[in-house]
Amino acid sequence: MRVAMYYNNRDVRLQELPRPAIGPGELLVKVIASGICGSDVMEWYRIKKAPLVLGHEIAGTIAEVGEGVTRYTVGQRVFVSHHIPCNTCRYCLSGNHTACETLHTTNYDPGGFSEYLRAPRLNVDRGVFGLPDEVSFEDGVFIEPLACVVRAQRLARLQPGLSVLVLGAGMSGILHIALARACGAGRIIATDVNDYRLQAAERFGAEAVIRATEDVPARVRQANGGRPVDLAIVCTGALPAFTQALASVDRGGTVQFFAPTKPGVDLPLPVNDIWRNGITLLPSYGNSPYDAEVAIELIRARRVPVREMVTHRLSLAETGLGFRIVAEAQESLKVIVEPQR
């Protein structure tokens, strides 16, 4: 079968690998659509494991069913989670599913930029979700990234009426904006360095946009009735965004770190101000099976307009082009690879 083999962001090659053989309890999935995630082009993170087949935002159909699998059938349309929790460790039992060691070590074989993938037994048990009739394969590509956003806003306790600042209007930032709007957030403000993405932020629900090179904390107050925001969500690894977020959040508010920095980057924290003003610093990584179920329902009900977020549809042979488009972060939102083309 054909795969797109990743060597670096500028070197993704179309190669041949054997189609995975499945065992008892496993599934073989024919990949119809696979999204390129911003984390796929974090070269400092990916290159140490290269060459490899990436891709974890997938939707497809079941091509083969392993012995003992009774919940799924050949031809069924599905989304498959690549990382899944054990649901039994102390982290899972306390609700911290993304701290689970099983979640950090599970995956499918190979990645989603391939014609077929094997879903291991554990993924089949708790990481395969049937697609409702209203959810297309393209829609299914958004289940994983939207589930991450669902978890983040759930942890941040975003409630109707609260003001939100989203720093970085790439794909994750746009999903945060759209979900916050769907959940009844108050004033939504977005920042970015790119005019195309600032326009997209307005299109998907931001009431005010700010160029990230401006005095962001001052502009946030102007846009939010003279006060800082209740929740600031950092969706870019650029260090200035983290410091801007800390200076833009109100007393009793929350700064959420949705994106990481590069390794070795330390953030100077005004500890006294954070302590005195009751600021919560909150990271969010990944999602749980529950969040995936919520994301599917949000997409099915059209509460989050994901179809309008697709800007590029490419063949498997064009995966390298897709990586360059996402890495350059110019005029693009969601780039989808169609492995059967």
BAKOL-258389 format. One record per residue: x, y, z of N, C-alpha, C in turn; residue in three letters. Coordinates in steps of 0.02 Angstrom, whole numbers, plus 50000, padded with zeros to 5 digits. Atoms other than C-alpha are relative to their C-alpha. Layout:
BAKOL-258389
ATOM  n.xx  n.yy  n.zz ca.xx ca.yy ca.zz  c.xx  c.yy  c.zz marmar
ATOM     X     Y     Z     X     Y     Z     X     Y     Z    ALA
...
This chain:
BAKOL-258389
ATOM  n.xx  n.yy  n.zz ca.xx ca.yy ca.zz  c.xx  c.yy  c.zz marmar
ATOM 50043 49940 50000 50000 50000 50000 50044 50062 50000    MET
ATOM 49963 49938 50002 50053 50181 49977 49995 50036 50067    ARG
ATOM 49999 49958 49940 50104 50290 50124 50040 50063 49984    VAL
ATOM 49959 49939 50003 50173 50466 50144 50049 49997 50058    ALA
ATOM 49950 50009 49948 50336 50443 50239 50033 50067 50017    MET
ATOM 49973 49936 49977 50392 50592 50343 50073 49994 50018    TYR
ATOM 49930 49993 49982 50577 50637 50350 50013 50067 50034    TYR
ATOM 50002 49934 49968 50557 50822 50390 49945 50040 49965    ASN
ATOM 50056 49962 50027 50435 50962 50349 50006 50014 49926    ASN
ATOM 49990 49987 50071 50512 50984 50176 50014 49936 49961    ARG
ATOM 49984 50064 50032 50538 50800 50139 49951 49947 50024    ASP
ATOM 50051 50051 49987 50383 50690 50139 49993 49960 49935    VAL
ATOM 49995 50040 50061 50397 50545 50015 49944 49949 49995    ARG
ATOM 50048 50053 50014 50269 50431 49935 50038 49935 49995    LEU
ATOM 49965 50063 49999 50327 50255 49975 49950 49942 50006    GLN
ATOM 50041 50061 49994 50262 50076 49980 50017 49964 50065    GLU
ATOM 49993 50043 49942 50235 49974 50138 49951 49942 49993    LEU
ATOM 50050 50054 50001 50149 49805 50162 49936 50023 50036    PRO
ATOM 50063 49986 49965 49967 49820 50207 50001 49963 50067    ARG
ATOM 49996 50032 49934 49954 49785 50395 49956 49938 50004    PRO
ATOM 50039 50060 49986 49896 49611 50444 49970 50009 50069    ALA
ATOM 50033 49991 49935 49769 49613 50585 49994 49933 50037    ILE
ATOM 50008 50059 49958 49753 49493 50730 49933 50001 50035    GLY
ATOM 50063 50001 49963 49612 49447 50850 49987 50066 50035    PRO
ATOM 50020 49939 49966 49517 49597 50916 50019 50064 49964    GLY
ATOM 49976 49941 50036 49590 49715 50784 49957 50015 49939    GLU
ATOM 50035 49979 50060 49524 49811 50635 50050 50025 49949    LEU
ATOM 49964 49968 50055 49594 49857 50465 49954 50054 49973    LEU
ATOM 50041 49943 50021 49531 50029 50416 50028 50030 49936    VAL
ATOM 49983 49967 50062 49532 50101 50241 49993 50075 50012    LYS
ATOM 50001 49928 49983 49579 50285 50265 49973 50040 49941    VAL
ATOM 50031 49959 50052 49468 50403 50165 50023 50072 50006    ILE
ATOM 49979 49931 49989 49519 50570 50242 50045 50003 50061    ALA
ATOM 49952 49994 49945 49665 50620 50353 50023 50073 50003    SER
ATOM 49982 49930 49993 49696 50796 50420 50072 50009 50022    GLY
ATOM 49933 49983 49977 49866 50876 50442 49992 50046 50060    ILE
ATOM 50005 49963 49937 49879 50938 50622 50060 50046 50007    CYS
ATOM 49944 49957 49986 49987 51082 50680 50056 49964 50035    GLY
ATOM 49948 50038 49966 50078 50958 50790 50040 49956 49952    SER
ATOM 49963 50039 50050 50125 50857 50634 50060 50038 49973    ASP
ATOM 49945 49960 50028 50235 51002 50578 50044 50031 50054    VAL
ATOM 49953 49979 49947 50318 51031 50748 50063 49959 49990    MET
ATOM 49943 50039 50023 50482 50975 50672 50046 49978 50057    GLU
ATOM 49957 50017 49943 50580 50980 50835 49975 49938 50037    TRP
ATOM 50031 50056 49965 50458 50851 50903 49999 49938 49956    TYR
ATOM 50011 50058 50045 50434 50740 50750 50065 49971 49973    ARG
ATOM 49942 50023 50038 50607 50731 50672 50041 49948 50037    ILE
ATOM 49959 50049 49963 50685 50631 50813 49976 49928 49991    LYS
ATOM 50026 50067 50013 50573 50483 50765 49998 49984 49926    LYS
ATOM 50003 50010 50073 50588 50505 50576 50050 49946 49978    ALA
ATOM 50060 49993 50041 50565 50423 50458 49941 49962 50030    PRO
ATOM 50061 50033 49975 50386 50380 50504 49940 50026 49962    LEU
ATOM 50063 49980 50030 50207 50390 50442 49959 50036 50054    VAL
ATOM 50040 49961 49953 50113 50528 50532 49927 49998 49981    LEU
ATOM 50071 49995 50015 49928 50571 50533 49958 49967 50054    GLY
ATOM 50042 50027 49946 49805 50552 50678 49929 50028 49999    HIS
ATOM 50068 49973 50007 49649 50646 50619 49967 49965 49942    GLU
ATOM 50020 50041 50057 49570 50509 50515 49926 49980 50003    ILE
ATOM 50066 50031 50007 49403 50445 50452 50004 49952 49942    ALA
ATOM 49997 50048 50054 49374 50293 50345 49946 49946 50009    GLY
ATOM 50046 50056 49996 49285 50128 50323 50037 49937 50023    THR
ATOM 49969 50062 49976 49319 49960 50404 50007 49951 49941    ILE
ATOM 49986 50045 50056 49401 49844 50276 50002 49927 50023    ALA
ATOM 49997 50068 49973 49430 49690 50387 49986 50003 50075    GLU
ATOM 50016 50005 49929 49369 49635 50558 50036 49939 50029    VAL
ATOM 49964 50054 49969 49478 49530 50671 49955 49953 50040    GLY
ATOM 50037 50049 49961 49422 49375 50764 49979 50029 50068    GLU
ATOM 50024 49978 49936 49314 49416 50914 49970 50069 50001    GLY
ATOM 50030 49933 50003 49262 49590 50858 49927 49993 49981    VAL
ATOM 50072 50007 50013 49073 49600 50869 49964 50068 49993    THR
ATOM 50034 49936 50000 49034 49786 50884 50005 50036 49933    ARG
ATOM 49988 49965 50062 49097 49835 50711 49996 49952 49941    TYR
ATOM 50010 50042 50058 49066 49771 50535 50038 50029 49940    THR
ATOM 49967 49979 50062 49153 49778 50366 49956 50051 49964    VAL
ATOM 50036 49947 50035 49103 49936 50273 49975 50056 50045    GLY
ATOM 50024 49949 49954 49057 50034 50429 50046 50061 49997    GLN
ATOM 49964 49937 50001 49109 50217 50427 50021 50017 50072    ARG
ATOM 49975 49991 49932 49220 50259 50577 50052 50057 50005    VAL
ATOM 49942 49961 49978 49337 50380 50664 50037 49957 50050    PHE
ATOM 49959 50040 49955 49482 50299 50756 50048 50046 50038    VAL
ATOM 49953 49963 49958 49575 50379 50902 50068 49966 49999    SER
ATOM 49933 50030 50000 49764 50355 50896 50025 49988 50071    HIS
ATOM 49980 50007 49930 49796 50382 51083 49939 49987 50042    HIS
ATOM 50058 50017 49959 49678 50300 51206 50023 49984 50071    ILE
ATOM 49981 50012 49931 49681 50289 51397 49982 49929 50022    PRO
ATOM 50015 50067 49974 49678 50130 51501 49933 49999 50037    CYS
ATOM 50062 49992 49961 49529 50194 51604 50002 49966 50068    ASN
ATOM 49996 50034 49936 49594 50101 51758 50054 50026 50046    THR
ATOM 49945 49975 49958 49751 50191 51820 49975 50057 50044    CYS
ATOM 50019 49947 49953 49750 50323 51957 49986 50066 49963    ARG
ATOM 50011 49939 50037 49759 50461 51826 49931 49999 49967    TYR
ATOM 50065 50006 50031 49609 50399 51728 49943 50003 50051    CYS
ATOM 50053 50002 49950 49508 50366 51885 49989 50067 50034    LEU
ATOM 50009 49933 49973 49539 50545 51942 49980 50050 49946    SER
ATOM 50022 49957 50055 49484 50614 51772 50056 50030 49959    GLY
ATOM 49942 49974 50037 49660 50651 51709 50022 49950 49946    ASN
ATOM 49987 50052 50049 49650 50534 51559 50062 50013 49958    HIS
ATOM 49943 49987 50044 49784 50623 51459 50067 49996 50036    THR
ATOM 49938 50014 49963 49912 50593 51597 50014 49924 50002    ALA
ATOM 49994 50073 49998 49886 50405 51575 50058 49976 49957    CYS
ATOM 49943 50026 50037 50041 50309 51521 49978 49962 49938    GLU
ATOM 50026 50036 50058 49936 50200 51406 49983 50049 49943    THR
ATOM 50016 49951 50052 49873 50355 51314 50062 50025 49965    LEU
ATOM 49939 49974 50029 50052 50412 51286 50038 49947 49960    HIS
ATOM 49962 50053 50033 50108 50244 51217 49959 49961 49948    THR
ATOM 50042 50035 50050 49962 50185 51108 49999 50039 49935    THR
ATOM 50006 49968 50066 49944 50220 50922 49975 49947 49951    ASN
ATOM 50015 50051 50050 49885 50139 50763 50059 49990 49952    TYR
ATOM 49944 50023 50041 49993 50058 50629 49981 50001 49926    ASP
ATOM 49953 49946 49980 50055 50152 50532 49959 50062 50017    PRO
ATOM 50040 49940 49989 49994 50333 50537 49944 50008 49949    GLY
ATOM 50059 49989 50041 49844 50408 50449 50015 50021 49929    GLY
ATOM 49983 49983 50069 49938 50464 50293 50021 49937 49963    PHE
ATOM 49990 50065 50032 49921 50291 50219 49933 49976 49974    SER
ATOM 50062 50025 50028 49793 50194 50120 49960 49958 50050    GLU
ATOM 50032 50042 49950 49758 50075 50265 50038 50006 50066    TYR
ATOM 49966 50004 49935 49795 50066 50451 49968 49944 50041    LEU
ATOM 50022 50051 49954 49781 49934 50585 49983 50032 50067    ARG
ATOM 50020 49976 49934 49684 49979 50742 50011 49942 50050    ALA
ATOM 49986 50053 49952 49756 49875 50887 49939 49986 50046    PRO
ATOM 50056 50023 49958 49642 49782 51009 49977 50055 50049    ARG
ATOM 50018 49951 49949 49648 49918 51143 49965 50060 49968    LEU
ATOM 50033 49945 50035 49605 50055 51017 49930 49980 49978    ASN
ATOM 50066 50023 50021 49461 49950 50952 49952 49999 50059    VAL
ATOM 50042 50005 49941 49397 49926 51128 49972 50067 50022    ASP
ATOM 50023 49936 49973 49386 50112 51172 50018 50060 49958    ARG
ATOM 49981 49943 50041 49444 50218 51026 49972 50000 49930    GLY
ATOM 50032 50001 50066 49335 50175 50876 49928 50025 50008    VAL
ATOM 50066 49969 49995 49178 50279 50848 49966 49999 49931    PHE
ATOM 50038 49998 50062 49046 50253 50714 49981 50071 49982    GLY
ATOM 50019 49934 50023 49011 50406 50608 49925 50002 49987    LEU
ATOM 50071 49992 50016 48829 50463 50609 49991 50017 49926    PRO
ATOM 50013 49986 50071 48748 50482 50438 50013 50073 49983    ASP
ATOM 49992 49929 50013 48757 50671 50455 50073 50023 49998    GLU
ATOM 49929 49982 49995 48947 50668 50479 50037 49968 49941    VAL
ATOM 49963 50025 50058 49047 50654 50318 50070 49979 50020    SER
ATOM 49931 50018 49985 49223 50585 50307 50041 50062 50014    PHE
ATOM 49965 49936 49987 49288 50764 50295 49984 50026 50070    GLU
ATOM 50019 49979 49932 49189 50808 50451 50038 49959 50052    ASP
ATOM 49968 50045 49952 49266 50657 50537 50072 50018 50015    GLY
ATOM 49931 49978 49990 49440 50731 50516 50004 50049 50060    VAL
ATOM 50000 49950 49946 49389 50865 50643 49985 49972 50069    PHE
ATOM 50020 50027 49935 49336 50746 50781 50057 50004 50050    ILE
ATOM 49944 49999 49952 49509 50729 50860 50019 50071 50020    GLU
ATOM 49981 49933 49978 49559 50914 50855 49944 50035 50039    PRO
ATOM 50054 49969 49962 49386 50970 50912 49994 49969 50069    LEU
ATOM 50002 50032 49934 49389 50842 51053 50052 50030 50047    ALA
ATOM 49949 49967 49959 49551 50921 51114 49976 50068 50025    CYS
ATOM 50027 49934 49981 49466 51091 51114 49944 49992 50050    VAL
ATOM 50055 50014 49952 49313 51019 51202 50029 49988 50069    VAL
ATOM 49970 50014 49935 49424 50952 51341 50029 50064 50031    ARG
ATOM 49969 49939 49974 49518 51116 51357 49948 50047 50029    ALA
ATOM 50050 49953 49975 49362 51222 51375 49960 49970 50058    GLN
ATOM 50032 50033 49942 49284 51094 51492 50042 50010 50062    ARG
ATOM 49956 49991 49942 49436 51102 51606 50002 50073 50022    LEU
ATOM 49998 49928 49984 49435 51293 51596 49933 50025 50027    ALA
ATOM 50067 49982 49975 49251 51293 51647 49972 50062 49966    ARG
ATOM 50027 49945 50039 49204 51410 51508 49924 49999 50005    LEU
ATOM 50072 49994 49991 49026 51470 51543 49972 50055 49956    GLN
ATOM 50031 49945 50038 48903 51578 51446 50013 50067 50032    PRO
ATOM 49989 49933 49976 48944 51761 51460 50071 50017 50017    GLY
ATOM 49930 49986 49984 49129 51743 51502 50037 50024 49938    LEU
ATOM 49961 49974 50056 49249 51842 51393 50061 49956 49988    SER
ATOM 49947 50047 50019 49382 51744 51298 50049 50035 49952    VAL
ATOM 49947 49978 50045 49547 51791 51218 50035 49938 49973    LEU
ATOM 49965 50056 50033 49619 51665 51092 50062 50028 49966    VAL
ATOM 49937 49975 50027 49802 51698 51054 50027 49949 49951    LEU
ATOM 49981 50046 50053 49845 51618 50887 49938 49974 49965    GLY
ATOM 50061 50018 50037 49710 51597 50754 50013 49950 49945    ALA
ATOM 49993 50057 50045 49774 51441 50669 49941 49953 50009    GLY
ATOM 50057 50045 49998 49665 51287 50659 49974 49989 50070    MET
ATOM 50023 50010 49931 49660 51256 50847 49966 50062 50026    SER
ATOM 50030 49938 49978 49625 51438 50882 49931 50012 49971    GLY
ATOM 50066 49992 50032 49483 51442 50756 49949 49954 50031    ILE
ATOM 50046 50046 49966 49405 51288 50836 49981 50025 50069    LEU
ATOM 50016 49971 49935 49418 51371 51007 49950 50057 49993    HIS
ATOM 50046 49944 50012 49333 51526 50939 49930 49975 49984    ILE
ATOM 50065 50026 50021 49194 51427 50856 49963 49965 50057    ALA
ATOM 50032 50035 49944 49162 51318 51009 49979 50049 50054    LEU
ATOM 50019 49950 49950 49164 51466 51128 49937 50037 49979    ALA
ATOM 50060 49967 50025 49036 51552 51018 49940 49954 50007    ARG
ATOM 50056 50047 49995 48928 51395 51012 49977 49990 50072    ALA
ATOM 50016 50011 49930 48935 51382 51202 49977 50064 50035    CYS
ATOM 50028 49940 49971 48876 51560 51228 50048 50045 50036    GLY
ATOM 49951 49956 49968 49037 51646 51278 49982 50073 49986    ALA
ATOM 50013 49930 50010 49032 51834 51297 50044 50027 49944    GLY
ATOM 49957 49971 50050 49156 51943 51203 50058 49953 49984    ARG
ATOM 49945 50043 50022 49278 51837 51100 50048 50042 49959    ILE
ATOM 49947 49960 50032 49442 51917 51047 50054 49952 49977    ILE
ATOM 49948 50043 50027 49578 51840 50939 50061 50040 49979    ALA
ATOM 49939 49969 50024 49759 51880 50899 50035 49954 49950    THR
ATOM 49957 50038 50045 49876 51826 50760 50046 50051 49965    ASP
ATOM 49956 49956 50039 50017 51895 50652 49979 50001 49926    VAL
ATOM 50018 50011 50069 49929 51843 50491 49930 50028 49986    ASN
ATOM 50065 49968 50015 49788 51947 50412 49948 49948 49978    ASP
ATOM 50047 50051 50023 49710 51794 50328 49967 49965 50060    TYR
ATOM 50027 50036 49942 49690 51707 50496 49960 50046 50046    ARG
ATOM 50042 49953 49962 49625 51863 50582 49932 50007 49967    LEU
ATOM 50065 49998 50035 49490 51872 50448 49961 49936 50013    GLN
ATOM 50033 50063 49985 49452 51688 50477 49972 50001 50071    ALA
ATOM 50023 49995 49931 49439 51722 50664 49935 50039 50005    ALA
ATOM 50062 49961 50001 49307 51854 50631 49943 49959 49969    GLU
ATOM 50051 50039 50035 49215 51738 50512 49971 49946 50044    ARG
ATOM 50023 50055 49959 49203 51601 50643 49981 50020 50071    PHE
ATOM 50030 49981 49936 49149 51705 50791 50035 50052 50042    GLY
ATOM 49966 49948 49961 49279 51830 50854 49968 50068 49987    ALA
ATOM 50029 49933 50008 49204 52001 50886 50052 50054 49991    GLU
ATOM 49944 49953 50009 49373 52087 50889 50063 49960 49985    ALA
ATOM 49937 50032 50015 49541 52042 50815 50057 50051 50009    VAL
ATOM 49943 49958 49984 49713 52110 50860 50062 49969 49969    ILE
ATOM 49936 50025 50024 49879 52095 50771 50045 49987 50060    ARG
ATOM 49960 50020 49942 49996 52005 50889 50060 50044 50012    ALA
ATOM 49943 49954 49992 50131 52136 50860 49981 50065 50035    THR
ATOM 50024 49939 49967 50023 52272 50940 50006 49991 50076    GLU
ATOM 50004 50004 49927 50003 52310 51126 49937 49960 50017    ASP
ATOM 50059 50045 49993 49889 52160 51152 49961 50013 50064    VAL
ATOM 50039 49988 49938 49843 52188 51337 49959 50064 49997    PRO
ATOM 50038 49938 50004 49793 52369 51302 49943 49995 49951    ALA
ATOM 50053 50008 50050 49695 52323 51146 49945 49955 50025    ARG
ATOM 50051 50044 49971 49607 52183 51240 49953 50039 50045    VAL
ATOM 50043 49960 49956 49544 52306 51370 49955 50046 49960    ARG
ATOM 50041 49958 50042 49483 52423 51234 49942 49960 49970    GLN
ATOM 50051 50041 50033 49388 52281 51151 49952 49968 50048    ALA
ATOM 50040 50037 49951 49317 52211 51313 49971 50047 50053    ASN
ATOM 50033 49955 49953 49236 52362 51392 50044 50027 50055    GLY
ATOM 49955 49971 49951 49390 52423 51484 50030 49951 50050    GLY
ATOM 49974 50049 49952 49431 52262 51576 50034 49942 49964    ARG
ATOM 49969 50060 50030 49540 52108 51546 49948 49945 49990    PRO
ATOM 50046 50055 50014 49464 51943 51492 49998 49950 50057    VAL
ATOM 50007 50053 49949 49403 51799 51600 50044 49940 49984    ASP
ATOM 49962 50059 50021 49494 51666 51499 50043 50018 49941    LEU
ATOM 49954 49991 50055 49648 51679 51389 50028 49931 49980    ALA
ATOM 49979 50066 50024 49689 51526 51281 50057 50009 49951    ILE
ATOM 49940 49993 50042 49864 51515 51207 50003 49942 49951    VAL
ATOM 50001 50052 50052 49858 51421 51041 50060 50006 49953    CYS
ATOM 49939 49994 50039 50032 51463 50978 50059 49990 50047    THR
ATOM 49941 50011 49960 50205 51415 51038 50045 50061 50006    GLY
ATOM 49959 49939 49997 50271 51593 51017 50000 50028 50072    ALA
ATOM 49995 49979 49930 50335 51650 51187 49964 50065 50015    LEU
ATOM 50037 49939 49985 50263 51828 51173 49926 49989 50014    PRO
ATOM 50071 50014 49989 50088 51753 51166 49986 49981 50072    ALA
ATOM 50009 50021 49930 50111 51676 51339 50003 50061 50046    PHE
ATOM 49995 49941 49957 50167 51840 51416 49942 50048 49987    THR
ATOM 50059 49959 50015 50027 51933 51326 49938 49973 50035    GLN
ATOM 50058 50031 49967 49901 51810 51396 50000 50017 50075    ALA
ATOM 49995 49986 49929 49964 51835 51574 49982 50072 50016    LEU
ATOM 50014 49929 49989 49947 52023 51554 49930 50020 49977    ALA
ATOM 50066 49984 50028 49773 52012 51476 49942 49968 50037    SER
ATOM 50053 50037 49965 49677 51906 51602 49981 50037 50065    VAL
ATOM 50027 49964 49942 49567 51978 51740 50015 49963 50065    ASP
ATOM 49994 50032 49935 49578 51942 51925 49950 49943 50005    ARG
ATOM 50044 50059 49996 49507 51770 51960 49995 49963 49935    GLY
ATOM 50005 50031 50066 49533 51724 51778 50048 49942 49990    GLY
ATOM 49960 50059 50017 49621 51581 51690 50040 50012 49937    THR
ATOM 49959 50003 50060 49766 51570 51569 50011 49926 49983    VAL
ATOM 49994 50070 50020 49760 51407 51473 50055 49992 49948    GLN
ATOM 49946 50015 50047 49915 51337 51388 49978 49941 49957    PHE
ATOM 50023 50052 50046 49842 51242 51241 50056 49977 49954    PHE
ATOM 49942 50016 50042 50004 51247 51140 50063 49998 50042    ALA
ATOM 49936 50001 49964 50180 51204 51198 50050 50049 49968    PRO
ATOM 49942 49967 50030 50340 51303 51172 50049 49947 49975    THR
ATOM 49947 50047 50016 50496 51224 51101 50033 49977 50065    LYS
ATOM 49966 50024 49940 50597 51121 51226 50051 50051 50025    PRO
ATOM 49950 49957 49971 50705 51220 51345 49980 50072 50007    GLY
ATOM 50023 49931 49994 50601 51378 51336 49965 50008 50068    VAL
ATOM 50030 49987 49935 50559 51445 51509 49960 50065 49998    ASP
ATOM 50044 49942 49999 50418 51567 51542 50009 50037 50066    LEU
ATOM 49995 49962 49938 50453 51706 51667 49931 50017 50026    PRO
ATOM 50067 49992 49971 50304 51714 51785 50001 50053 50054    LEU
ATOM 50008 49951 49945 50250 51863 51891 49962 49967 50058    PRO
ATOM 50031 50042 49949 50216 51747 52037 49959 50041 50050    VAL
ATOM 50036 49959 49951 50165 51885 52157 49933 50024 49973    ASN
ATOM 50062 49977 50031 50035 51954 52036 49951 49942 49992    ASP
ATOM 50044 50058 50009 49968 51780 51998 49969 49980 50067    ILE
ATOM 50024 50018 49933 49955 51741 52184 49949 50050 50026    TRP
ATOM 50044 49947 49972 49877 51908 52233 49933 50005 49963    ARG
ATOM 50060 49991 50040 49752 51910 52090 49961 49936 49986    ASN
ATOM 50037 50063 50006 49700 51728 52098 49996 49974 49929    GLY
ATOM 49998 50023 50070 49753 51685 51920 50014 49925 49999    ILE
ATOM 49988 50072 50010 49741 51502 51869 50039 49988 49936    THR
ATOM 49962 50021 50058 49872 51431 51751 49982 49927 49986    LEU
ATOM 50031 50065 50014 49799 51280 51663 50024 49973 49933    LEU
ATOM 49983 50032 50064 49878 51166 51531 49944 49954 49976    PRO
ATOM 50047 50050 50027 49775 51056 51416 50032 49965 49941    SER
ATOM 49970 50041 50053 49841 50914 51309 49952 49943 49984    TYR
ATOM 50037 50059 50021 49744 50786 51208 49927 50000 50020    GLY
ATOM 50071 50007 49985 49570 50719 51243 49986 49930 50025    ASN
ATOM 50022 50066 49976 49475 50574 51319 49945 49974 49953    SER
ATOM 50054 50026 50041 49348 50458 51237 49935 50039 50008    PRO
ATOM 50060 49959 49989 49210 50562 51317 50002 50063 49957    TYR
ATOM 49994 49939 50039 49275 50719 51231 49989 49986 49926    ASP
ATOM 50012 50019 50070 49275 50628 51064 49926 49992 49986    ALA
ATOM 50072 50008 50009 49093 50582 51088 49965 50068 49997    GLU
ATOM 50029 49932 50001 49050 50764 51126 50015 50034 49933    VAL
ATOM 49981 49969 50063 49146 50822 50972 49958 49973 49943    ALA
ATOM 50041 50030 50053 49051 50700 50861 49930 50030 50001    ILE
ATOM 50068 49972 49996 48885 50766 50925 49999 50073 49980    GLU
ATOM 49997 49929 50021 48938 50948 50903 50004 50005 49924    LEU
ATOM 49994 49999 50073 48986 50910 50722 49935 49977 49968    ILE
ATOM 50063 50026 50027 48829 50808 50690 49945 50052 50001    ARG
ATOM 50052 49949 49991 48718 50948 50755 50016 50066 49967    ALA
ATOM 49978 49939 50033 48816 51079 50656 50008 50058 50048    ARG
ATOM 49987 49947 49952 48853 51176 50814 50067 50034 49988    ARG
ATOM 49935 49974 50020 49032 51198 50753 50006 49990 49925    VAL
ATOM 50003 50006 50073 49041 51235 50565 50067 49978 49970    PRO
ATOM 49934 50024 50020 49191 51126 50525 50008 49997 49924    VAL
ATOM 49993 50007 50072 49152 51103 50340 50028 50063 49968    ARG
ATOM 49977 49936 50028 49185 51287 50308 50073 50014 50016    GLU
ATOM 49930 49989 49980 49358 51270 50386 50050 49965 49955    MET
ATOM 49955 50036 50045 49430 51157 50250 50023 50047 49944    VAL
ATOM 49973 49957 50053 49545 51255 50134 50036 49961 49946    THR
ATOM 49962 50039 50049 49644 51118 50046 49981 49927 50004    HIS
ATOM 50012 50072 50005 49605 50942 49986 50052 49972 49952    ARG
ATOM 49943 50023 50038 49757 50845 49925 50000 49924 49994    LEU
ATOM 49991 50072 50007 49800 50672 49860 50056 49978 50046    SER
ATOM 49946 50027 49959 49918 50557 49956 50068 50021 49972    LEU
ATOM 49936 49980 50031 50056 50600 49832 50016 50073 50013    ALA
ATOM 49990 49928 49986 50032 50785 49877 50007 50014 50075    GLU
ATOM 49994 49990 49928 50055 50758 50065 50057 50047 50017    THR
ATOM 49944 49955 49988 50224 50844 50059 49981 50073 49990    GLY
ATOM 50025 49932 50011 50142 50999 49985 49957 50022 50059    LEU
ATOM 50042 49984 49943 50015 50992 50126 50040 50018 50062    GLY
ATOM 49957 49985 49943 50152 50988 50257 50031 50070 49993    PHE
ATOM 49971 49934 50010 50234 51141 50180 49948 50055 50010    ARG
ATOM 50054 49950 49992 50068 51234 50175 49987 50012 50074    ILE
ATOM 50015 49993 49929 50033 51199 50358 50059 50031 50038    VAL
ATOM 49941 49973 49966 50212 51236 50413 50010 50074 49986    ALA
ATOM 49991 49929 50018 50214 51403 50321 49947 50043 50033    GLU
ATOM 50051 49965 49961 50052 51452 50411 49979 50066 49967    ALA
ATOM 50021 49940 50035 49995 51576 50279 49924 49997 49987    GLN
ATOM 50071 49999 50016 49828 51563 50188 49972 49929 49999    GLU
ATOM 50028 50067 49993 49765 51397 50253 49970 49992 50069    SER
ATOM 50026 50022 49935 49660 51322 50391 50008 49924 50002    LEU
ATOM 49993 50072 49998 49623 51136 50379 50021 49973 49932    LYS
ATOM 49975 50033 50061 49723 51039 50250 49986 49925 50008    VAL
ATOM 50020 50070 49997 49652 50866 50214 50033 49960 49944    ILE
ATOM 49972 50048 50048 49740 50721 50129 49950 49945 49989    VAL
ATOM 50047 50054 50019 49633 50593 50036 50042 49941 49973    GLU
ATOM 49953 50054 50019 49738 50432 50033 49977 49955 49943    PRO
ATOM 50024 50044 50054 49627 50342 49907 50005 50033 49932    GLN
ATOM 49990 49965 50064 49662 50473 49772 50067 49983 49970    ARG
